[in-house]
Each structure stands twice: as structure tokens, then as C-alpha cells.
Amino acid sequence: MRRIFGPRRDEVTGEWRRLHNEELNDLYSPNIVRVIKSRRMRWAGHVARMGEEKEVYRVLVGKPDGRKPLGRPRRRWVDNIRMNLQEMGCGYMDWVGLAQDRDRWRTLVSAVMNLWVPCNVGNFLVCCISVSFSGRTLHHGVSK
């Protein structure tokens, strides 16, 4: 993002400087983290619907063979998908099976983008309550 928007001239000193994170967030209207998460989820749903015979699917859900390097295991795409689902309160679900239903998966991806947290995952209700939390407004789903 810094490379895209480039440096700015400081108003006080007149020197060129890199943009701070808050300035970058102000320049890019949607939250970049939410955009990345929603696009990652959308791509994962696409790959999950391809089927197990495709190489892309095997790369997404497979585990590499061979010796593991020392230290913490590297985070895989599947781990990121599971973390996004846990943030939504859907961490216990089979995401590959959920991705087979395009409408439900699309609703979940838009919920990741809009930070909705549905209470009743099976229905994905449209009704939501806004809750203010540390300066952000979060939307929580309401079951009827």
C-alpha cells in the first residue's frame, strides 16, 4: 500500500516521509484486512467446489511430506480459513462442505467483509444488531 500511494511531503519540515498506517487506512476506504480475508474466503470456496482430484485443491488442504523445519509450524491457507471462520463463530463447521452451497458461502464471505457475526449459522439471518466495541461497530446476527 505504501508503494501504491507513495511518500508524502511533511507539512512542517517539508521533507519526504513514508505514510503511517492510520494515513494508509484513511486513503483506502474499505478496511484492507477485511478485503483480504473476504477474497481469501471466496477463493477457498471456489477451490473447495473444484473437487479432490484437482491439484489446486490438494495444495490447499494437503500437508507437505518430508521433514518439518524446527520451530513453530508455518501457517497454511487452510489455517487462515479456519481462523476466519472461528472469528465468525463457525470454527467447528466443515468449511469444505459449507462451500458446496454457493449461496450460504457467499453470505459467509460477505459477513467476513462486513464483520457480521451470525448467532444462528444455519440460517444466516439478515437481521443484525450494531454493537460498538473499542471504536469499531460490529454487527451481531439475531436469531428469531
N, C-alpha and C positions, 0 to 999 in steps of 0.2 A: 504494500500500500504506500509506503514511503517513496518507493521508486516511481510509482504512478503519479502521485501528487507532487513530488519533487520538494526541494527545500524552500523555505520561506525566509524573507529578509526580516530581521528583528526590527521592530518599530523604534526601539530606544537606541540601540547601538548601531543599527544599520548593517550588521554582519549577517551572513547567511547561516542558517541553522536547520537541523532536522526537525520535523514535526513531532510533537509529543503525541502519545496515544489518544488523549482526550481530543486533540485537534483532528486527528485522523478519524475518530468516531463521529465527530461533528460533520466532517466533509462527506463521509459515506453514510447516506441516510438510513438504510436498514442496518441492523447490527450484523457485522461481518461474521461473528461466531455463529449466530443463528442461521445465516445463509449457508455457511459451510456445512453445518450439521444437517440442514434440510436437504441439501444437494447430495450429501453422502448417503442419507437415508433413501433418497429417491433412486440413486444409482444402485444401492444394495437391493432394493426391491426389484429393480429391473433384472439384476443378475440372478436373484433368487428364483424368478419366474422362468429363467432360461432352462433350468434343469441340471441334474447332477452330471450329465455326460459332457457338458461344456467345460473347457479348460478354465475359463474365467471364474466359473462357479467353484471349481476345485481350488483355485488360488485364493478365493475369498474365504471359504470355510475350512480349507485344509490346514494341516500342520506340516511344517517342513521336516524332512528326515535329516538324520545326522546328529552330530554333537551340538549341544547347546553352548553358547558362549557364557562365560561367568557373569554373575550379577543378575540384575532384575530382567525378567523376560521382556522382550520388545513388545510394544503394543501393536496388535494386528487390527485390520479393518473390522473384523468381527467383534473385537473387544470394544472398539469405538461405537459400533452399532448397539451393542448391549448396554454400554454406558448411557447412550442417548435414550434408550428405552427405559432404563432404570430411573432417569431423571423424570420421565413421563409417568412413572409408576407402573410400567408394563414390563419390567425386567424379568418376570417369571414366565413370560409367554414365549412360545416358539415363533420367532420372528420370520423364519422362512415360510412357515405355514400361513402366518398372517399376511405376508407379502403376496400370496397367491390370489387373495381377494383385492383387486386393484382399488376399489372404492374405499375400503377400510384403510388400506395402506396409504392412499392419497390423503385421507383425513388425518392419519397419524403424522405424515410428513408435514402437512400444513400446521398441525398442532405443534410440532417441533419448531417450526418457523415462527409461530405466534406465541410460543411459550404457554400453550394451554396444557393443563394437567387434568385429563378427564378422570373422574372418580369411577365411572362405570365404563370400563374399557370395551366391553362387548357392544355397547350401543353407540359410543362416540357422540354423545348428545351435543347439540349446538348451543344450548343454554349454558352460560358461564357467569361467574361472579368475579369481579375485579378485586384483587387484594393488593394493597400497597406493602412492599417489603423492601426496605433499605433503598428507597428512591426509585425502584422499579415497580411497574404494575404487572402483576402476574394474574393469569386467568385460570381459575379452577373450575372444572366441569361440575355440573349439578345433576344428580340423578333424580328422576321424577318419582 
